[in-house]
Amino acid sequence: MIKLLNAKPLASHQLELSFSDGTQGVFNGAAYLATRSGPLLEALRDPAYFARCFIEAGGLCWPNGLELPAARLKELSEVEQTT
């Protein structure tokens, strides 16, 4: 099972991600939010709130309870092998 190890905010709505399988990627949150809607996603449209993400149990989380699993993030990100 893949886990998210690190999430570093870059530009507005972008995160640099490191995964437990040795890959790294960039998650484009703006593209993700452009095609989705829902009450938990609305807060993420604010770049400052989006940057408040944290890692819990190997997934990417926000204070409002939204969680994106590492495997899904890897699918959605531009990923490259680092090890």
Backbone bond lengths (Angstrom), bond angles and torsions (degrees), N, CA, C in turn:
res aa  C-N    CA-C-N  psi(-1)  N-CA   C-N-CA  omega(-1)  CA-C   N-CA-C  phi
1 M - - - 1.449 - - 1.529 108.84 -
2 I 1.297 116.14 125.55 1.464 121.57 -179.28 1.520 110.22 -78.19
3 K 1.338 115.41 143.98 1.460 120.88 177.84 1.517 109.69 -128.24
4 L 1.295 114.92 152.28 1.452 121.51 173.56 1.519 107.61 -85.63
5 L 1.340 116.58 128.66 1.458 121.14 -178.41 1.517 113.26 -102.68
6 N 1.337 116.73 -32.93 1.460 120.35 -176.28 1.525 109.29 -151.04
7 A 1.318 115.53 143.28 1.474 122.39 175.65 1.523 107.30 -137.51
8 K 1.314 116.11 116.96 1.467 121.43 -177.59 1.528 108.97 -118.98
9 P 1.341 117.20 119.67 1.469 119.01 176.88 1.528 111.19 -62.06
10 L 1.314 115.14 136.58 1.467 122.33 175.98 1.521 106.93 -110.58
11 A 1.306 116.73 -121.76 1.458 122.01 175.19 1.527 109.17 -71.70
12 S 1.309 115.41 176.05 1.458 121.38 179.22 1.531 110.80 -50.66
13 H 1.310 116.42 123.01 1.465 124.43 176.97 1.530 113.80 64.11
14 Q 1.311 118.11 25.72 1.459 120.97 175.07 1.519 109.23 -126.31
15 L 1.339 114.50 139.91 1.459 121.14 179.21 1.519 109.96 -129.40
16 E 1.323 116.36 135.47 1.456 121.62 170.87 1.518 106.71 -88.94
17 L 1.325 117.33 124.87 1.450 122.97 -173.64 1.520 111.44 -116.97
18 S 1.334 116.60 144.32 1.470 123.24 172.61 1.528 107.56 -123.07
19 F 1.343 115.16 132.78 1.461 121.21 -176.88 1.524 111.40 -112.69
20 S 1.322 116.03 159.95 1.458 122.34 -176.64 1.530 113.71 -67.73
21 D 1.324 118.73 -14.63 1.464 121.13 179.15 1.529 111.97 -90.97
22 G 1.342 117.34 9.21 1.459 120.96 177.52 1.511 114.43 89.57
23 T 1.316 118.16 4.68 1.458 120.12 178.31 1.519 110.00 -95.63
24 Q 1.330 114.04 157.00 1.453 122.13 173.53 1.513 107.39 -130.05
25 G 1.319 116.04 156.06 1.446 119.56 179.07 1.507 111.55 -160.47
26 V 1.330 114.02 172.52 1.461 121.53 176.01 1.516 107.69 -118.29
27 F 1.318 115.29 123.23 1.456 122.34 177.91 1.522 108.60 -96.48
28 N 1.335 116.30 122.44 1.462 122.54 178.87 1.527 107.80 -94.31
29 G 1.321 115.86 94.73 1.455 121.01 -178.70 1.512 113.31 -66.22
30 A 1.331 117.54 -30.53 1.465 120.51 179.35 1.525 110.58 -63.67
31 A 1.318 117.09 -42.56 1.468 120.66 178.00 1.526 110.71 -66.10
32 Y 1.316 116.65 -39.56 1.461 121.45 178.47 1.530 110.42 -62.43
33 L 1.320 116.80 -47.62 1.465 121.24 -178.19 1.523 112.82 -69.72
34 A 1.316 117.75 -26.46 1.464 121.40 -178.69 1.526 112.47 -65.42
35 T 1.328 116.95 -24.04 1.462 120.15 -176.36 1.528 113.10 -110.41
36 R 1.329 116.44 9.14 1.460 119.86 -176.82 1.518 111.07 -137.55
37 S 1.331 114.92 157.43 1.461 119.48 175.84 1.521 108.44 -146.20
38 G 1.306 115.00 163.56 1.454 121.00 179.01 1.507 109.88 151.77
39 P 1.314 116.80 159.27 1.464 119.70 -174.24 1.528 114.05 -61.02
40 L 1.316 119.17 -36.52 1.463 120.39 179.69 1.528 112.14 -73.64
41 L 1.316 117.05 -26.59 1.467 120.30 -178.64 1.524 112.85 -79.54
42 E 1.323 117.57 -24.15 1.466 120.11 -176.11 1.528 112.48 -58.29
43 A 1.320 118.15 -41.65 1.464 120.84 179.94 1.524 111.77 -62.71
44 L 1.331 117.31 -30.89 1.457 121.37 -177.53 1.524 113.07 -71.54
45 R 1.310 117.85 -13.70 1.463 120.57 178.48 1.532 111.55 -68.34
46 D 1.318 116.94 -20.78 1.463 122.08 174.07 1.535 107.59 -80.98
47 P 1.351 118.14 118.04 1.467 120.13 -177.13 1.529 113.76 -56.08
48 A 1.326 117.62 -36.26 1.464 120.38 179.85 1.535 110.62 -66.03
49 Y 1.322 116.85 -39.28 1.468 120.19 178.29 1.525 110.20 -70.46
50 F 1.324 117.04 -41.53 1.459 121.31 178.61 1.532 110.70 -55.37
51 A 1.338 116.21 -40.37 1.464 121.80 -178.41 1.526 112.86 -71.14
52 R 1.329 118.98 -9.25 1.473 122.49 179.63 1.531 112.62 -82.21
53 C 1.317 117.13 14.14 1.459 121.50 -179.02 1.530 110.97 -62.18
54 F 1.319 115.24 157.34 1.456 121.89 175.90 1.523 108.18 -150.19
55 I 1.319 115.52 164.72 1.462 121.08 -179.01 1.524 109.06 -102.55
56 E 1.329 114.69 131.64 1.461 121.10 175.96 1.515 108.45 -141.41
57 A 1.323 116.18 127.09 1.476 121.97 178.91 1.526 111.92 53.93
58 G 1.335 117.67 34.14 1.455 122.20 175.97 1.514 115.06 81.34
59 G 1.317 118.17 5.18 1.463 121.82 178.34 1.518 110.65 -117.30
60 L 1.318 116.43 166.52 1.458 122.56 179.31 1.524 108.57 -94.38
61 C 1.335 116.65 126.74 1.464 121.88 -173.80 1.519 111.38 -128.53
62 W 1.341 114.39 161.08 1.460 122.35 173.41 1.524 108.51 -129.98
63 P 1.331 116.93 159.76 1.467 120.67 -176.73 1.534 114.97 -57.06
64 N 1.331 118.21 -24.27 1.465 120.16 -178.73 1.526 113.70 -81.22
65 G 1.346 117.65 1.42 1.455 121.36 177.95 1.516 114.98 100.80
66 L 1.315 118.69 -6.70 1.459 120.76 178.79 1.517 109.64 -69.61
67 E 1.325 116.70 135.89 1.456 122.06 176.50 1.519 109.68 -135.19
68 L 1.327 115.83 136.26 1.460 122.08 172.92 1.523 107.60 -115.46
69 P 1.327 117.51 122.59 1.462 120.43 -179.66 1.528 111.69 -66.93
70 A 1.320 116.22 152.54 1.460 121.64 -177.86 1.530 112.10 -58.49
71 A 1.316 117.81 -42.10 1.465 120.59 -178.57 1.531 110.90 -61.38
72 R 1.311 117.02 -40.89 1.474 120.97 178.70 1.526 110.32 -68.08
73 L 1.325 117.33 -41.31 1.461 120.70 178.06 1.528 110.93 -60.73
74 K 1.316 115.90 -40.60 1.460 119.68 179.16 1.528 110.96 -62.75
75 E 1.324 116.89 -40.54 1.466 121.35 176.72 1.528 111.48 -61.67
76 L 1.326 116.52 -37.48 1.460 122.22 -174.87 1.529 114.15 -85.79
77 S 1.322 117.26 -8.89 1.462 121.01 -173.46 1.519 112.00 -105.28
78 E 1.329 114.64 157.60 1.450 120.82 169.34 1.517 105.52 -81.29
79 V 1.350 116.50 111.15 1.457 121.28 -169.55 1.530 110.51 -114.19
80 E 1.343 114.70 144.67 1.465 120.98 173.01 1.514 109.23 -135.94
81 Q 1.321 115.70 147.11 1.465 122.23 178.86 1.529 108.71 -76.18
82 T 1.336 117.20 134.00 1.457 119.70 -179.99 1.527 113.13 -114.04
83 T 1.305 118.19 -16.18 1.476 119.71 179.73 1.503 111.03 -125.29
